[in-house]
């Protein structure tokens, strides 16, 4: 998991009862992209983040959460 960024994609998918593949198809990325973003192995581009937020009809901050990094 990325130490500075958390996400709620799995929860949002679960509420909609959709698979990673269905979400990937809906926003125009691969299933592997959804998987790696969900698990925190990949930080998505702004475009992907905005597509996810648009798909789930929520603000991007409801999909992604910036964790305290004690800057």
Helices and strands as residue ranges (DSSP letters): E 5-7, H 9-16, H 20-27, H 31-38, H 46-56, H 60-63, E 64-66
